[in-house]
């Protein structure tokens, strides 16, 4: 069949701004993080959380995730960097901008960073996971564009109109074959579709306690299994399946199991404590007057109504006349109290 069309690969993935190299792969990763945080912030505020909370968590998640993703890649593809016939030097294992991030390591270690930050801020880890799940899927799709610039993550030869042109001599290429399945594009489209499904399902069924995140994991691993089967670059295989396919199977089963077991979970998922008003400058405190209870109860009721409607209204503040010297704090469910 004559080739009707094809997708050309970029002629370069690095541009020099004076002495500074600007790498497309790194830019795609950064753009993905920015979009994921933006989506997470909007969803967190709609849930009643404090503005800026997801951005603060990202300060922990991003470095943890990058380290975890690189570690997984180097461990599972160690032959690329170590050994007498390794095509790269051991020091190249540190050059993250040249490509090579394992999503499994990124999610695992990035999740650890988020868990630590949630503990420090008094936020529910499961609530955060559900909130950021669609944004993570979008970020993964954007990050796959970096594979496009690096001419990696492609499948076997194809003469389909959307075949991807790959330079001869790259790992996995076949002599005399010019176009291959654009596996990176398949995963990009799958990730974006998954993000849309997560948003719709989350609204329709109000999934909580990490169940929406479990659905994201299951959906991603389902797509990753068949897309990974298209790849032709060297990889470890067990019983005819690539290592990442086996990982997809194990993680998929674990995600489905959690989704089922957590179906009856209940209880509060705190969105964190926000300090609103400080006490007197001298550190002294004063007991509230006896008649301030009715006012406080009304404030709680008003805030509960606002939280139910998904309002971004500001939390209640200490009124000048209530005589409170402590702090007023709010939680995910709009509960107020003094400490």
Phi, psi and omega in degrees: 000127180292147181284119182273324182197170177197166178261116179285144175276151178300144180288338178206156178238008181225133175236138183262120175258085189067232179276359185260120176279130176255113186257131182299322181300313180295321180297320179295320178297315180296316180298319178299318179296316181299314180295319180297318179294319180298314178296316180298320179298315180297317180291325180292317178295322179296333179278349179108005181280167182284138176301142178089351183295316181293324176298318177297320179294326181297332177300329176273318188292319187296306180297321176299316182294320179296316179296315180296318179296320180289320179299316180298317180298313183292321181293316183279338178239042184300332183294343178288331187247338186234148181114162184292333182250018180295133180289343180237163178278155177303324181296335180294344177298339180272349186274078185296334182289347178273002179102160178107079175228126177270120184299328182297314178292324181295315180293317183296307183284326174298321176297324177297317178299318178294320180299317178298314181295321178297319178298321181290330184259358181070034182253149178286123179295321180293322178296319178295316181301314179297323183292318187270353185305309180298323179295324178296319179299317178297317180299321178297319178298317179295320180298332179294339175297331176296324176296327178297314180293330180273000182053056178222173182060057175238162183260203182286174180300145177206152174247019175295154183301334180262022176300143184262127178284127179235136179299139179300149176093352178284151181305126179100347180284156180248131179305131179087354180255132185255332187236146185222163177298129178280076183301327179298322181290321177300316181290324178301311181295322178297316181297317180293319177295320179298319179300317178297318179297319180298318180296314182294315180294320179298321178288321185288320187246358177050053181291136182226180174059037176083003183288326177292322177294321177298323178294322175299314180298315180297316180295319180294314183294329176298314178289322183296328182300309184282328177292321178298327179293342179278339187291149182238001178287155183301140179199158176290139179235144177229117180055040175085356179247144177293154182303319181293334175290318176296320177298320178299318181297312182296314182292323178299313180298317180296320181294317179295320179298316179296317180304320181284314185291332182271007186294336183251012178294146179213172180116178185282141170244088186298138178266010176107167180249126179248120179283125186257308185226134178272158179282190180301153184299333182277002177084358180283160179234159179225143178287143178290153177295159186297332186265011182277352184296318182298318180296318180295320179297322179294320178300317180298315181298315180300318182290326177298318179296315180298320180295322180296324181278358180077025183289150174261023183301150180292145178296158182298148178243157178294125179286145183303331187263005185274350174075015182279135180252350181273200178257149172258129182235152178236149177242185184302323185268012177079012180286140181240150178195166180248145176221000000 
